[in-house]
């Protein structure tokens, strides 16, 4: 039996992973539950882990996996699917393939994307990855990129992860996007719009937020999922 706060936190994590493909940060959890400090979130996460609802991924900052959900959450949605797929990025294991009741889809990996200092954009597919169908939007094109760098580590995105991107040219404040900077450098960052300026925000205090004119940045897609290889 979960307490109200435990249930609220589990539902918040579940909904954010459905929306963004990655867990929320501890600060976002704290704000969502109106707690004064992150220590309360640590206690709630420990309680959920002890009860077998979530699992913390070893050596991964802010990385959580939901193992199961109580009926009260599952019955209110369209079904539960973990959003972090473990295994090989090129040949998905049986466990990953069984996650979705929707047919899987093969996507091109279009190269490497910087989660750090922007690197030259890569426009050509290098190989493919198979992902569960319910990780993808119902319409539009998707593609995959390999993450290079650690600037998004506090958003649960690590060096070597493969991110699944829905191709689109606009995004909301707070979305994690693929941004093309000045026409030739691509980076994975959280988008913040500030009047006629666009801020590309890291999720690692070691990296500064970079601010550009809105004509210097083009959104090329939004993060919808993530695949991690161990």
Secondary structure, 3 states (H helix, E strand, C coil): CCCHHHHHHHHHHHHHHHHHCCCCCHHHHHHHCCCCCHHHHHHHHHHHHHCCCEEECCCCCCCEEECCCCHHHHCCCCCCCCCEEECCCCCCCHHHHCCCCCCCEEEEEEEEEECCCCEECCCCCCEEEEECHHHCCCCCCEEEEEEECCCCHHHCCCCCCEEEEECCCCCCCCCEEEEEECCCEEEEEEEEEECCEEEEECCCCCCCCEEEEHHHEEEEEEEEEEEECC
